[in-house]
Amino acid sequence: MGTHLITGAGSGIGAAVTGRLAERGDELWLLARDAGRAKELAGRFPGARTVVGDLGDPEKLSWALSHQSLPDRLDSLLHIAGVVDLGEIGELTPKAWNRQLAANLVAPAELTRLLLPQLRLAQGHVIFLNSGAGLRANAQWGAYAASKHGLKALADALRWEESGNGLRVTTVYPGRTATPMQVKVHQQEGKEYEAERWIAPETVATSVLTALDLPRDAEITDLQIRPRG
């Protein structure tokens, strides 16, 4: 059994990954944005521990975590939470840029920094759920893609910096996945949402666990997943 700290456990891919790890009896620590969300996650995943910290306010994460119990060691840190606001560059406000950069890039960087001692102790694994937008930027996806391009840079730098400490770092780039975030994206695009056209969250969860469970003599550094058809 491993010990894992997961962001985004309440929905979509994060919920699918958390469910799979819970089923096999791993020790789970779930990051929640507030006490109400923490209570909800604890009820949904019996036996899991919760930690409260708002990814939308990365500068306060250090203070928040310093006042709570944390695991002594971590086999993995799974960055799955994310936010998206579409819009053309000529329309996006600093608020929209900062919201996505904070939650999608700065918060994962800060959370990783704060938990590196526990990860180093276990020679653990950091997994970043990125996006196809982390490899290319399409119209109206500028701010979100910028945050995800930055997340790729974070993962690549971390891999080089921590390889001597035995850490593994994986970035997963799912294409469109049938999650509540995808429903929001379709609303912003003004398109009809058809869940069956997109990847199931459980499929992405399988890829995450494949990277996590890979024998220690190798690591999956980058993994792209696309809807078939």
C-alpha positions in Angstrom: 0.0 0.0 0.0 1.1 3.5 -0.8 0.4 6.9 0.7 -0.9 9.5 -1.7 -2.0 13.2 -1.5 -4.5 14.1 -4.2 -5.9 17.4 -5.4 -9.2 17.5 -7.3 -10.5 14.3 -5.7 -14.1 15.5 -5.7 -14.8 15.4 -9.4 -14.0 13.9 -12.8 -10.5 12.3 -13.2 -9.6 13.1 -9.6 -12.6 11.2 -8.3 -11.9 8.3 -10.6 -8.2 8.1 -9.5 -9.2 8.4 -5.8 -11.8 5.7 -6.1 -9.3 3.3 -7.7 -6.7 3.9 -5.0 -9.3 3.6 -2.2 -10.5 0.3 -3.6 -7.1 -1.3 -3.3 -6.6 0.0 0.3 -4.0 2.7 -0.2 -3.6 5.5 2.3 -5.2 8.7 0.9 -4.9 12.3 1.9 -7.3 14.6 0.0 -6.8 18.3 -0.4 -10.0 20.3 -0.1 -10.5 24.0 -0.7 -12.5 24.5 2.5 -13.9 22.7 5.5 -17.3 22.0 3.9 -15.6 20.3 0.9 -13.3 18.3 3.3 -16.4 16.9 5.1 -17.9 16.0 1.7 -14.8 14.2 0.6 -14.4 12.4 3.9 -18.0 11.1 3.6 -17.5 10.0 0.0 -14.2 8.2 0.6 -14.3 6.6 4.0 -10.9 6.2 5.6 -9.3 9.0 3.7 -7.7 11.9 5.5 -8.4 15.5 4.4 -6.2 18.6 4.3 -7.7 22.1 3.7 -6.0 24.5 1.4 -7.2 26.8 -1.4 -5.4 26.3 -4.6 -6.8 29.6 -5.8 -4.7 31.3 -3.2 -1.2 29.7 -3.4 0.5 32.2 -1.1 -1.6 31.0 1.8 -0.9 27.3 1.3 2.2 27.2 3.5 0.4 28.8 6.4 -2.6 26.5 5.9 -0.6 23.3 5.8 1.6 24.3 8.7 -1.5 24.2 11.0 -2.6 20.7 10.0 -1.4 17.1 10.3 0.4 15.8 7.2 1.8 12.4 6.3 5.4 11.7 7.4 6.2 10.3 3.9 4.5 10.4 0.5 4.7 7.8 -2.2 2.9 10.1 -4.6 1.6 13.7 -5.0 -1.1 13.7 -7.6 -1.9 17.2 -9.1 -5.3 16.7 -10.7 -7.3 19.8 -9.8 -7.7 22.6 -12.4 -9.8 25.5 -13.6 -10.6 26.8 -17.1 -12.0 30.1 -18.4 -12.1 30.4 -22.2 -11.8 33.7 -24.0 -9.9 35.6 -26.7 -6.7 37.4 -25.7 -8.4 40.7 -26.5 -11.1 39.9 -24.0 -9.4 38.1 -21.1 -9.0 40.2 -18.0 -6.1 40.0 -15.5 -8.5 38.3 -13.1 -9.1 35.5 -15.6 -5.4 35.1 -16.2 -4.5 35.1 -12.6 -7.2 32.7 -11.6 -6.0 30.1 -14.0 -2.3 30.6 -13.4 -2.8 30.4 -9.7 -4.8 27.2 -9.6 -3.2 25.4 -12.5 0.5 26.4 -12.1 1.5 28.4 -9.0 -0.4 26.2 -6.6 1.0 22.9 -7.9 4.5 24.4 -7.7 3.9 25.6 -4.1 2.3 22.3 -3.0 5.2 20.4 -4.5 7.7 22.6 -2.7 6.0 22.1 0.7 5.8 18.3 0.3 9.2 17.6 -1.2 10.6 16.4 2.2 8.0 13.7 2.4 8.4 12.8 -1.2 12.2 12.6 -1.0 11.9 10.3 2.1 9.8 7.8 0.1 11.6 8.4 -3.2 8.1 9.2 -4.4 6.3 10.1 -7.5 4.8 13.5 -8.6 2.1 13.2 -11.3 0.8 16.3 -13.1 -2.5 16.1 -14.9 -1.9 18.4 -17.8 -4.0 18.8 -21.0 -3.6 18.8 -24.7 -3.6 22.5 -24.2 -0.2 22.1 -22.5 1.3 21.2 -25.9 -0.5 23.6 -28.2 -2.7 26.6 -27.8 -5.9 27.1 -29.9 -8.0 30.2 -30.2 -9.8 31.2 -27.0 -7.6 28.8 -24.9 -4.7 31.3 -24.4 -4.8 31.7 -20.7 -5.5 28.1 -19.9 -2.9 26.9 -22.3 -0.3 29.3 -20.9 -1.0 27.8 -17.4 -0.6 24.3 -18.8 2.5 25.1 -20.8 3.9 26.4 -17.6 2.9 23.2 -15.8 4.9 21.2 -18.3 7.9 23.4 -17.6 7.5 22.8 -13.9 7.4 19.1 -14.3 10.4 19.0 -16.7 12.5 21.1 -14.3 11.4 19.1 -11.3 12.4 15.8 -12.9 15.9 17.1 -13.5 16.3 18.6 -10.1 15.0 15.7 -8.1 16.2 12.7 -10.1 19.2 12.4 -7.8 16.8 12.1 -4.8 15.0 9.2 -6.5 11.8 11.0 -7.4 9.9 10.2 -10.5 7.9 12.8 -12.3 5.1 12.1 -14.9 3.0 14.5 -16.9 -0.3 13.1 -18.4 -1.9 15.0 -21.3 -5.5 13.8 -21.6 -7.6 15.0 -24.5 -11.2 16.0 -23.9 -12.6 13.9 -21.1 -16.2 13.4 -20.0 -16.0 15.5 -16.8 -17.9 18.4 -15.2 -15.1 20.7 -16.5 -15.8 19.5 -20.0 -19.5 20.4 -19.6 -18.4 23.9 -18.6 -16.1 24.1 -21.6 -18.9 23.2 -24.0 -21.1 25.8 -22.4 -18.4 28.5 -22.9 -18.0 27.3 -26.5 -21.7 27.3 -27.1 -21.7 23.7 -28.2 -23.9 20.7 -27.3 -22.2 18.3 -24.9 -22.1 14.6 -25.7 -20.3 12.7 -23.1 -20.0 9.5 -25.2 -17.7 11.4 -27.6 -15.0 11.9 -25.0 -12.6 9.8 -22.9 -14.1 8.3 -19.7 -12.4 9.6 -16.5 -11.8 6.0 -15.5 -9.7 5.5 -18.6 -7.5 8.4 -17.7 -7.3 7.0 -14.1 -6.0 3.7 -15.6 -3.2 5.6 -17.3 -2.3 7.4 -14.0 -2.2 4.2 -12.1 -0.1 2.6 -14.8 2.5 5.3 -14.4 2.3 5.1 -10.6 2.7 1.3 -10.5 5.5 1.0 -13.1 8.5 -0.9 -11.7 11.1 1.3 -10.2 13.7 0.6 -12.9 11.8 3.0 -15.3 9.5 6.1 -15.3 6.9 7.3 -17.7 7.8 11.0 -18.3 5.1 12.1 -20.7 1.9 10.3 -21.6 -0.6 11.6 -24.2 -4.2 10.2 -24.3 -6.7 11.1 -27.1 -10.3 10.2 -27.7 -10.6 7.4 -30.3 -12.5 8.3 -33.4 
